[in-house]
Amino acid sequence: MESAGEYDYIIVGGGTAGCVLANRLTRDKDANVLLVEAGGKDDYVWIHIPVGYLHCIGNPRTDWLYSTQADAGLGGRSLIYPRGKVLGGSSSINGMIYMRGQAGDYDHWADLTDDASWRWDKVLPLFKQSEDYYGGASENHGVGGEWRVEKQRLSWDILNAFRDAAQQVGIPKTSDFNGGDNSGSAYFDVNQRRGIRWNTSKAFLKPASRRPNLTIMTGCHVERLLIETSESGPRCTGIVFTGGGTQWQATARRETLLTAGAIGSPQLLQLSGIGPAALLQQHGIVPVLDSADVGGNLQDHLQLRMVFKVQGVKTLNIMAGNMLGKMQIGLQYALFQSGPMSMAPSQLGAFAKSDPLQATPNLQYHVQPLSLDKFGEPLHAFPAFTASVCNLRPTSRGHVHIASADSYAAPHIVPNYLSTEQDRSVAADALRLTRAIAAAPALKKFAPQEYKPGVQFQSQEELAQAASQIGTTIFHPVGTCRMGLASDASSVVDSTLRVIGVAGLRVVDASIMPYITSGNTNSPTVMIAEKAAQMIHAAWK
């Protein structure tokens, strides 16, 4: 085993959070930082063209290529489970939607951890700190930060009509989803700069890469954490990784920071002897710390994609349905970085309540001027739109467990979608609400006809069954290293993100969320990294 050197901090994973941490920690010129990433550089052209996510998801150059175990809640189906394996992580392959969630999400975290610094009014300055908002500085938005936020570069008549229809059934229009209350409908803001994807590698890592106190190693697979035990308890002292056909060891003088995401972080903890003892022993791993919920508490937003055929209106299905249309779309992007190739996967959003008793919206819509049977397949030959709706606060819980002591073996991912009666009921109500929007006067002129799941599903039980048949991930896994009180056996990290029971180790990514945020999860992960950097600086100043 070769030595890769000694550093003050080692960051394991160059994804969304890892890029932010690398930038912030190397502002201290006296701190030497190593960032290790399993994937390569983000120099693949399709990363940067917004519609290029179609070429990045399912591509071993940029995706871990995970899949879930067969899920009873989905009729025994297994799903692809994309996670970014490249600098920028999932910010390099995601839908680019800038969404913070609801104020109550963070207030709830603060209550659970008994730490008021996680409250909305305390984390809002962190969101603003990294933000460069196209609309200028305000009470809720910042300018001059690295994380560029822009409005989308096109609109669609069919989406405008959907927005009007949503208003007619009681979902108001809004101008901003990111002020703590995301009720209503609007076109999503996106992480782009002039029609080009703006991932965390470009935003945060590239400016820091010129600093002499940052070392970036790509194509390096971390096998395990180095854990030393003593009378005072276990301590993480570094990592073992493989790169270029050589096994390396790197040592951390201060801390090792695990930023491998909601799948990779619990997997690495378990491979290093930190996790449910019985699981570790099953795979021949000697437990260092019996931490029962490492890999537990998996939460995700399950999207239900309803498709409606329409008439007399432009959709992408028809625009891109012939060679001339494709050439026009390509030329529009090449000349102006606009048009359909600049589109986020979803353009219009709406936040609504599945029933009036909900205190805040518990449903999110991603509405698209296109349709297809499933991801990766061709667009339909008929004009249609897709209204994807998800339950923002699912009660179903899954897990991520190692399947082997081999660090190269993918873990078992078990989401347990729709495993509670509450989630099944919300799913049925969500489909009913979507039908109500489609039947509203504003859409009537386009004669929407339900194509998927189909009008044969009518009763509450039938609609829940339809959800089981059409449900798929919207790529928001969180919670597998949950933050909480040290006295709570289900907590993996405390409110400073230190791994409970192991010194010198923090987890800084979406896995620490005790409850999933009410919206897309990428920008909350940026905020988590901003907060972690502040806490780390405070601990070592």
N, C-alpha and C positions, 0 to 999 in steps of 0.2 A: 504494500500500500504506500503510495507516494503522498508527501505533504503538499497541500495546496496553500499553506500558510496560516497565519493567525490574524484575526480581524477583531475589531470591537463588536461588530454586529454581522451576523450572517442572515440573509433573507432567503428563504426557501420558496421560490416561485416568483417568476417575473410577470405575474398577471396584473389584474386591476389594482389590488392593494399593494403588491410588491413594488410596482413602478412608483407609486406615490411615496411609499416609505423610503425607497432608495433616494428619491429627490430630497425629501425633508431631512433625513438623517445625515446626508452628506453636506448639508449646509453648515454643519459643525466641522470645520476644517481639521480638527484634531481627532475626528472619528473615522476610522477606516471601515469600509463596508464591502462585503462580498454579496453579490446577487447571483443566485444559481437558478437557471431555468432549463427545464427538460426539453422544451421546443427550441425552434430556431429564431432568427431575427425576423422582424415583421416587414420583410422586403418583398413579399409575394404581392403582386400587383392587385389581385382581387381583394385583398384586405382593405384597400383604400378606396375602392369604388363601392359606394353604398350597397348596390344590388349584389355585390360580390360575395355576400354571406352565403349565397347559393353554391359557390364554389369552395367555400371554406369549411362549412359544416359537412362532415362526412369525409373530409380530406385529411389523411394522416399527417400532412404537412402542417396543419393548423388545429387539429381536433384530436382529443384523446380517444375518440371512437368508443365511448362507453355505451352500454345498453343496460336496461333494467332487467331484473328477473321477471318472469311471468307474473302478472299482477291480477289477483282475483277480482279486484274492483273494476278492472278493465276487461273482464271476460277472458282472463288468461293471456292477454296480449303482453308482449315485451315491446318497449319503446327505445328508439335511439335516444341518447342522453348527451348531447354535445357539450363539451367543455373545451375552452381554448387551450391549445398546447403550442404557444408561440409568445414572443414578447408582447405584452398587452393583454394576454390571457383572453378571457371571454369578451373583453372590450374590443378585441380585434375581429370577433365573428358574430357579435350580438346584433340586436335590432336598433342600437344607437339611441334609444329613447331616454331622454333626461327626465327622471322622475324621482322625487324624494320620498313620497308616501304621505302619510297623515301625521299631524302633530301628536295625536294620541298613540301612535306606534312607539314613539320615543319616550313619551311620558310613561307608558306601560313598562318599557325597559327600565326606566329609572325607578319605578316602584318595585319591580322585581329584584333589583340589585341594591336597593336602598342607597342609590347614588344619584343625586340630583343633577350631576354633570351630564347625564344622558338625556335630560329633558329637552323638549323641542326648542325652547328658548335658548338653551345652552349649545345645542348642536347646529342651530341655524347659522351662527357666525362661521362655523366650519364649512358648511355648504357654500356660503358666500365667499369664503377665503380662496377657495380653489376655482371659483366660477368666473367665466368671462361671458357675460350675458349680452346677447345682441340688443336687448331693449334698454340697456343702460343700468346704472346703479339705482337701487331703491331699497325700501325697507326689507324686501325679501330676496333681492338679487345683488350679486357683486359683479364687478368688472376688473379686468387686469389679471385675473387668475389664469392658470394653465388650462382649465377644463372648459373648452369653448362650447357654448350653447347657442344654437341658431334655430330660426323657424324653418319649416320645410319650404322647398322651392317650387312646389306646384300644389294645386288643389283639383278636386274632381266634383263634377255636378252630382254624381251619385252619392258621394260622401257628404256634400252639403245638404242634400235632401235627407239623408239619414240623420244628420244633426238636427234638422228642422223637425223630423218625425220624433226624435227622442224628446225634444222640447214639448211636443204636443202630448206626450204621455207622462210628462212631469219631470223630465231630466233637463235642467236649465243649461243654457250656454254659459261658458266661462271663458275668461281670457288667459288664465294662468292656473295650471295644476299644482304649482310648487310653493304655495304660500302657507301650507299646513292644512288646508281644507281643499281636497281635490274633487269635490262634488261638481258634476256638470260635464259638458262635452266641449271639445276643442281639438284642433290639430295638435299633435304632439310636438314639443320642442325636441331637438335632436343634437347629439354630439357630432357635429360636422363643422368643417371650416370651408366655406365657399364650395359646398357640394362634395366634399371629400371627407371620408370617415376620420374622426378625430379620436383615436384610441389613447389609452393612458401611456403607451410607449412613446408616442409622439409628444403628448402633452407634458409628461413628467420625466420620463427616463432620458429621452434624447437630450434635453438641456443639461441634465445632471451627468451625462456620460462623459463629458469633457473634464469633469473634476478629477484630480489625481487621487482622491481618496475613495473612489468607487471602482471596484472591479466587477465586470459583468462576464459571466460564463454561461454560454448557451450550449444546447445539446448535451446537457449534463443531468443525469438521472440520479436523484437522491434516493439512496437505498434505505437509510435509517438515520435516526438521530443518535449522537453519542451521549450516553447517560452514565454518569459516575454516581455511585452510592457511597454514603458515609453515615456517620452517626446522626448528622443533621438532616439526612434525607437525600433523595436523588437530586441531581443537578445535571442539566443539559450543558455540555461543553463544546458541542459542534455537530458536524455531520459527516457521514460517509457517502460518497457519490462516485459515479462512474462517468467518465467522459473521454472520448478519443481512445477507447479501448483500455484505459487505465483506471484503476480504482484509486480514489483520492480521499484524503481526510483533511478537513478544514476545522480550525479551532476558533471558538468565539470567546473573547475575553470578557465581554459583558453579557450579551444575550443572543440567542437564536430566535428568529422571528419566522413563524410558520405561516406562509401566505399561499398555500397550495389549493385553497378553495374548499367548498363544501364536500367534495369527494376526496381530494388529495390530502387534506389536512388530517381528517380522522384516520385515513389509511396509514399515513406515516406515523402517527401516534401509536396506532395498534402494532405496526411492524417494529416499533421501538420499545414495546413492552408496556405501553400506557393504554389501558382500555379494559374492557370486561375480561376478568381473569380467565373465565371458562373458555371464552372465544380464543384467547391467546394460547392457552394450553392445548386446545384442540389442534392448533397449527404448529405446536412445538416451540412456541415462544415463551420464554420465562417472563412472567409479569414483574415489572418494576413498580407499577402502581395500578392497583385494581380500581379503575375509574369506570363505573358501570355504564355511563351514558355517552362515552366517546363513540361517535358514529350513530348514536340514537337521535331522536327528535328531528329527523329529516322532514322538512316541509317544502312544498312546491306549489305553484299555481297551476292547476289543471285547466287547460283551455278547451272549451267546447266550441268547435268551429261550425257554425250554421251557414249554409250557402243558399243564396236566393238568386234564381234566374231573373233577369230584368229585360226590358225592351225599351228602345228609343233613347238610349243613353250610352255614352262612351265608357268602356271598361278596358283594363289592360289585356284581358283575354283576347279581344278583337284587335287592339292596336298591335300586339305582338304576335298575332296569329298568322302573319305572312312575312315573306322575306323583305318586302318593301317597308313594312311597318318596323321591322327590326332594324333596318338600315337607318331609318329616320330617327329612331330612338337612340341608336349609337352615335349618330352625327350630332344630335342635340346635346348629348353629354360631352362628346369630344370638343365641341366648340364653346359650350356655355356652362358645363358642369351642372346641367339642369335636366328636367324631364324625368321619365320613369327610372333611368339608371341612377338618379340621385335619391331615389325613394328609400326611406326606411321600410322594412318589411310591413309595418303597419303605419298608416298615416293619421287616421282619426281615432281619438280616444274618447271614452265616456266612463264616468264613475257614477254608479247608481246603487240603490238599495233593493235587495231581493224581496224585502217586505218592509212596511212602514215602521216596524218596531226596532229596526236597526238604528243605532245612534248616529252612525256615519256610514258612507257607502261601503258595501262589502262585495261589490261586483265591479270588475273593470272590463271594458270593451276595447278590443283592437279591431278596427274596421278597415277593410282593404278593398280596393276596386278591382278585384281579381278573384279567381277561385281555382282550386285543384283538388284532387281526391286526397292526396297526402303529400307531405313535404318531399321535394325532389322529383315529383312527377310533373308532366306537362300541364300547362294551363288548359282549362276546359275550352272547347271549341265554341261555346255559346257565351253571350254576355252575362255576367253575374258579379255579385259582390259577396264578400265573406264577413260575417259579424262573429268574431271570436269573443267569447265571454268567459271569465274565470272568477272563481270564488277567492276573494282576497285574503280571507282569514280561515283557511281550512282547519278542521279539528283532527283530520287524519294525520297519523304520524308514521314515518317509515324509518329505515336505518341504512347505514353503509357499513358493511363488515368485510374484513379481509377474507378472501377465498383461499389464501395460501400464504406461506411465509415468504414467498418469492415476491419481491417488490415490483417486478415487471408484470405480475398477474393482476388483471383488473379486479377490483373488489366487487362484491355482490351489492347491488343497489336495489333496495326494496322500498318503493315509495308508499305502498299501501293506499293508493288513491281510493276515494269514495268508500272508505272502510267504516265510516260512521254514518248513522242515520241522518245527522244534521247536514253533513256534506251532500248526501244524496238528495235531501229536501231542497237545499240551496241550489243544487244543479238543476233540478226540475223547475224551480221558480225562475231561474235565470233563462232557461229556454222559453218559458211562457212570456217573460218580459220581452225577449228578443222578437217573438212573434207579434207582440203588441206594437212594437216599434215598426216592424215591417208592414203592419196593417194600418198605420196612421196615415192621415190624408196627404202629408207631404211626399210620401213615396208612391202613392196610388197611381200617379201618372206614368210610373215606370213598371207597373203591373208585376210586382215581385211575386214569384212563385217559389215556395220552399222546396229545395232540391235535397238538402241534407240537414237534419237526419231524415225528414219526411213527415208528412202530415198524419201518417198512421199512428204516430205516438201521441196520445192524448191525455190519458190519466196520469196522476202523479207518479205512479209506479212505472208506467210505460216511459215517461220522460226521464226518470232516473235510469232506466235501462238504456235509453238512447244515449244518455251521457256516458254510460259505461262503454258504449260501442264507438263513440266518436271522440272521446276525451284523449288528449295528448299533452305532454309537457309544453309549457311555454318557456322553459329553460331558466327557472328561478330557484334552484335548490339552495337551501340555507339550513342553519340550525344544528349541524351535526357536532359542534363543539360549543354547546350553548353557554352563554354567559349567565351567571347567577351568584347567589350568596355561597360563600365557602361552606356554610353549614348545610346546604342543600345537596344531597347525594347525587342529584341529577345534573348539577353544574359541572362544567369542564374547566371553564376559565372564570376568574373573578371580574369585577367591573373595570380593572386596569388591564384586562385581557391576559393576565398571567395564568399559566396552567396551574390549577390548584394541586399542590403536592409535589411540584417539580420546580426547582429554582432555575433561573436563567432561560426560561422558555415562555414565549407568548404566542398566541394565535391571533392573527390579524387578517380577517377576511369574512365573507358572508356566513361562514359556519358558526360564528359567535352569536348570531342573532337568536335570542331566545324565542321570539315570535317573528314570523315573516312580516316584512313591511307591506303596506297596502298599495302596492304598485311594483314597477320594475325595480330590480335590486342592484343594478350596477352602480348608480351614483350614491346610494347609501353605503356601498362598499368603499367608495372613494372617501366619504366622510369618516368611516370607521378608521381608515388608514391615517387620515389627517389627525384624528383624535389620538390614535395610538402613538403617532410621532410626538405629539405634545407630551403625552404621559411618559414616554421613554426619555425625552430630553429632561423632563423634570426629575426623573429618578436618578439621572447620572450627571446633572450639572454640578 
